[in-house]
Amino acid sequence: MLTKSKEGVKMSKLDDLTGRKFGLLTVIERAEDYVSPKGAHSTQWLCECSCVDKNRIVATSSNLKKGNTQSCGCLQKERAR
Protein backbone atom coordinates (compact mmCIF):
# COMPACT_ATOMS: atom_id res chain seq x y z
CA MET A 1 0.00 0.00 0.00
CA LEU A 2 1.35 3.44 -0.88
CA THR A 3 0.63 6.65 1.01
CA LYS A 4 1.49 10.26 0.28
CA SER A 5 3.67 12.26 2.64
CA LYS A 6 3.33 16.02 3.18
CA GLU A 7 5.88 16.60 0.42
CA GLY A 8 3.81 14.52 -2.02
CA VAL A 9 6.41 11.75 -2.24
CA LYS A 10 4.91 8.28 -2.31
CA MET A 11 6.11 6.07 0.51
CA SER A 12 5.21 2.48 1.27
CA LYS A 13 3.42 1.74 4.52
CA LEU A 14 5.34 -0.77 6.66
CA ASP A 15 3.52 -4.07 7.12
CA ASP A 16 4.47 -5.29 10.62
CA LEU A 17 5.18 -9.00 10.29
CA THR A 18 6.08 -9.56 13.97
CA GLY A 19 4.55 -12.80 15.25
CA ARG A 20 3.47 -14.03 11.80
CA LYS A 21 4.48 -17.47 10.49
CA PHE A 22 5.89 -18.17 7.04
CA GLY A 23 6.52 -21.88 6.54
CA LEU A 24 8.63 -22.97 9.51
CA LEU A 25 9.69 -19.38 10.30
CA THR A 26 8.18 -17.16 12.97
CA VAL A 27 9.02 -13.45 12.74
CA ILE A 28 10.64 -12.23 15.97
CA GLU A 29 11.41 -8.57 15.24
CA ARG A 30 12.46 -6.12 12.57
CA ALA A 31 16.12 -6.22 11.57
CA GLU A 32 18.27 -3.57 9.91
CA ASP A 33 17.20 -2.74 6.36
CA TYR A 34 19.15 -4.19 3.45
CA VAL A 35 20.52 -1.41 1.25
CA SER A 36 21.38 -2.41 -2.32
CA PRO A 37 24.44 -0.99 -4.09
CA LYS A 38 22.06 1.38 -5.94
CA GLY A 39 20.61 2.63 -2.63
CA ALA A 40 17.25 0.83 -2.61
CA HIS A 41 16.06 -0.24 0.86
CA SER A 42 14.43 -3.57 1.67
CA THR A 43 12.83 -4.27 5.04
CA GLN A 44 14.33 -7.28 6.79
CA TRP A 45 13.07 -9.40 9.69
CA LEU A 46 14.72 -11.62 12.28
CA CYS A 47 12.99 -15.01 12.19
CA GLU A 48 13.26 -18.20 14.22
CA CYS A 49 12.87 -21.59 12.55
CA SER A 50 10.72 -24.19 14.28
CA CYS A 51 13.12 -27.00 13.32
CA VAL A 52 15.05 -28.97 15.94
CA ASP A 53 17.96 -26.49 15.89
CA LYS A 54 15.77 -23.35 16.36
CA ASN A 55 18.10 -21.38 14.05
CA ARG A 56 17.57 -17.66 13.60
CA ILE A 57 17.87 -16.02 10.20
CA VAL A 58 17.28 -12.60 8.66
CA ALA A 59 14.93 -12.48 5.65
CA THR A 60 13.39 -9.71 3.57
CA SER A 61 9.64 -9.00 3.67
CA SER A 62 9.30 -9.81 -0.01
CA ASN A 63 11.01 -13.21 0.30
CA LEU A 64 8.82 -14.15 3.27
CA LYS A 65 5.57 -13.02 1.62
CA LYS A 66 6.36 -14.68 -1.75
CA GLY A 67 7.29 -17.95 -0.05
CA ASN A 68 10.90 -17.83 -1.25
CA THR A 69 12.17 -18.15 2.33
CA GLN A 70 10.32 -20.71 4.47
CA SER A 71 13.01 -22.13 6.78
CA CYS A 72 16.60 -21.77 7.95
CA GLY A 73 17.64 -24.16 5.17
CA CYS A 74 16.44 -27.30 6.92
CA LEU A 75 13.62 -27.85 4.40
CA GLN A 76 16.06 -27.86 1.48
CA LYS A 77 18.34 -30.29 3.32
CA GLU A 78 15.34 -32.55 4.04
CA ARG A 79 14.19 -32.51 0.39
CA ALA A 80 17.71 -33.46 -0.79
CA ARG A 81 17.61 -36.74 1.17
C-alpha positions as CSV (number, residue, x, y, z in Angstrom):
1,M,0.0,0.0,0.0
2,L,1.3,3.4,-0.9
3,T,0.6,6.6,1.0
4,K,1.5,10.3,0.3
5,S,3.7,12.3,2.6
6,K,3.3,16.0,3.2
7,E,5.9,16.6,0.4
8,G,3.8,14.5,-2.0
9,V,6.4,11.8,-2.2
10,K,4.9,8.3,-2.3
11,M,6.1,6.1,0.5
12,S,5.2,2.5,1.3
13,K,3.4,1.7,4.5
14,L,5.3,-0.8,6.7
15,D,3.5,-4.1,7.1
16,D,4.5,-5.3,10.6
17,L,5.2,-9.0,10.3
18,T,6.1,-9.6,14.0
19,G,4.6,-12.8,15.2
20,R,3.5,-14.0,11.8
21,K,4.5,-17.5,10.5
22,F,5.9,-18.2,7.0
23,G,6.5,-21.9,6.5
24,L,8.6,-23.0,9.5
25,L,9.7,-19.4,10.3
26,T,8.2,-17.2,13.0
27,V,9.0,-13.5,12.7
28,I,10.6,-12.2,16.0
29,E,11.4,-8.6,15.2
30,R,12.5,-6.1,12.6
31,A,16.1,-6.2,11.6
32,E,18.3,-3.6,9.9
33,D,17.2,-2.7,6.4
34,Y,19.2,-4.2,3.5
35,V,20.5,-1.4,1.2
36,S,21.4,-2.4,-2.3
37,P,24.4,-1.0,-4.1
38,K,22.1,1.4,-5.9
39,G,20.6,2.6,-2.6
40,A,17.2,0.8,-2.6
41,H,16.1,-0.2,0.9
42,S,14.4,-3.6,1.7
43,T,12.8,-4.3,5.0
44,Q,14.3,-7.3,6.8
45,W,13.1,-9.4,9.7
46,L,14.7,-11.6,12.3
47,C,13.0,-15.0,12.2
48,E,13.3,-18.2,14.2
49,C,12.9,-21.6,12.5
50,S,10.7,-24.2,14.3
51,C,13.1,-27.0,13.3
52,V,15.0,-29.0,15.9
53,D,18.0,-26.5,15.9
54,K,15.8,-23.3,16.4
55,N,18.1,-21.4,14.0
56,R,17.6,-17.7,13.6
57,I,17.9,-16.0,10.2
58,V,17.3,-12.6,8.7
59,A,14.9,-12.5,5.7
60,T,13.4,-9.7,3.6
61,S,9.6,-9.0,3.7
62,S,9.3,-9.8,0.0
63,N,11.0,-13.2,0.3
64,L,8.8,-14.1,3.3
65,K,5.6,-13.0,1.6
66,K,6.4,-14.7,-1.7
67,G,7.3,-18.0,0.0
68,N,10.9,-17.8,-1.2
69,T,12.2,-18.2,2.3
70,Q,10.3,-20.7,4.5
71,S,13.0,-22.1,6.8
72,C,16.6,-21.8,7.9
73,G,17.6,-24.2,5.2
74,C,16.4,-27.3,6.9
75,L,13.6,-27.9,4.4
76,Q,16.1,-27.9,1.5
77,K,18.3,-30.3,3.3
78,E,15.3,-32.6,4.0
79,R,14.2,-32.5,0.4
80,A,17.7,-33.5,-0.8
81,R,17.6,-36.7,1.2
